Amino acid sequence: MTEDAFLFLSPQAWAWLIAVPTIILGAVGTVVPALPGPILVLIGMALFDWIDPSSSLSWKFYLVQGTLVAVTYVVDFWVPAAGVKRFDGSDWAVKGAVAGSLLVFIIGPVGLIVGPIAGAVAGELLAGKEARQAFRSGIGGLWGLLGSTAIKLLLVLVMVVWFAIAV
């Protein structure tokens, strides 16, 4: 393909060329905390809809997709806390895991990984629990983090499959 021919791709071809890498980057960002994964997936879909004149994704599509994006962020905070509770963590450990998740806003993406674990351990130690139980709660936070990642990947997969069907 010559350079001039590349400029004259159809709007639908341009839409795919721009949307697919954005969606893939978003899927990667679902696992890598440095990227706002589900938001990038939604942006890729919106870019496709905006660029391709034959695409007509409905407001209901965007409403549900936006809700799924919001759910992924709730999962980021709730599931690690549930993991702590599952490993017999006290209420202090659960609150510590949730508070630790907020470290993402202070120390960046590393906070999303380290935060729930360190928060659960700190919560248990503040509650006067033994180091063994504090470590157990931290392990629960780690399992919760892994579980939340799996749930987010599933939600992003649902988003992408629905998009593929809709276009």
SVG drawing of the C-alpha trace seen along z (x, -y; Angstrom):
<svg xmlns="http://www.w3.org/2000/svg" viewBox="-31 -11 35 28">
<polyline fill="none" stroke="black" stroke-width="0.4" points="0.0,0.0 1.4,-3.4 1.6,-6.3 -1.2,-8.1 -3.5,-5.1 -3.1,-4.9 -4.5,-8.4 -7.6,-7.3 -8.7,-4.4 -12.4,-4.2 -13.7,-5.8 -14.5,-2.3 -10.9,-1.2 -9.6,-4.2 -12.1,-3.5 -10.7,0.0 -7.1,-1.2 -7.7,-3.6 -10.2,-1.6 -8.5,1.8 -5.1,0.6 -7.0,-1.5 -9.1,1.4 -6.1,3.7 -4.3,1.2 -7.3,0.9 -7.4,4.7 -3.8,4.7 -4.5,1.8 -7.0,4.0 -4.1,6.0 -1.4,3.4 -2.3,0.7 -0.5,-2.0 -3.2,-2.3 -6.9,-3.1 -7.9,0.1 -11.7,0.2 -11.8,-3.5 -9.5,-3.0 -11.7,-0.2 -14.7,-2.4 -12.8,-5.3 -11.7,-2.9 -15.4,-2.0 -16.5,-5.6 -13.7,-6.5 -14.9,-3.8 -18.5,-5.0 -17.4,-8.6 -15.1,-7.9 -17.2,-5.3 -20.3,-7.1 -22.1,-3.7 -21.7,-2.9 -24.6,-3.7 -24.1,-2.5 -27.1,-3.4 -27.2,-5.4 -28.2,-2.2 -25.0,-0.6 -23.0,-3.5 -25.0,-3.5 -24.4,0.2 -20.7,0.0 -20.2,-3.0 -21.9,-1.1 -19.5,1.9 -16.5,-0.5 -17.8,-1.9 -18.3,1.7 -14.7,2.5 -13.5,-0.4 -15.9,0.7 -14.4,4.2 -10.9,2.8 -11.9,1.6 -14.4,4.2 -13.0,7.5 -9.6,7.2 -11.5,6.2 -13.7,9.3 -10.6,11.4 -9.3,10.0 -12.6,10.9 -12.5,14.4 -9.1,14.9 -10.6,14.0 -9.5,10.5 -11.0,8.1 -13.0,5.1 -9.8,3.1 -8.1,5.2 -11.0,4.8 -10.9,1.0 -7.2,1.1 -7.4,2.9 -9.9,0.4 -7.9,-2.5 -4.7,-0.9 -6.4,-0.7 -6.6,-4.5 -2.8,-4.6 -3.2,-4.4 -4.0,-8.2 -0.9,-8.9 1.9,-6.6 0.5,-5.7 -0.2,-2.3 2.0,-0.4 -0.5,-1.5 -3.2,0.6 -1.1,3.7 0.7,3.0 -2.1,0.9 -4.7,3.6 -2.1,6.0 -0.2,3.4 -3.5,1.9 -4.9,5.2 -1.7,6.0 -1.6,2.5 -5.2,2.7 -4.7,6.0 -1.6,4.7 -3.5,1.6 -6.3,3.8 -3.8,5.5 -3.7,8.8 -0.6,11.0 1.7,10.7 0.7,14.1 -3.0,13.0 -1.9,9.7 0.1,11.6 -2.9,14.0 -5.1,10.9 -2.5,9.6 -2.6,12.9 -6.4,12.5 -5.8,9.0 -3.5,10.5 -6.1,13.2 -8.7,10.5 -6.5,8.4 -6.1,11.5 -9.8,12.1 -10.6,8.5 -8.2,8.7 -10.0,11.8 -13.4,10.2 -12.3,7.0 -10.9,9.1 -14.2,10.9 -16.1,7.6 -13.8,6.1 -14.3,9.3 -18.1,8.8 -17.6,5.2 -15.5,6.2 -17.7,9.1 -20.8,6.9 -19.0,4.2 -18.0,6.8 -21.6,8.0 -23.0,4.4 -20.7,3.2"/>
</svg>
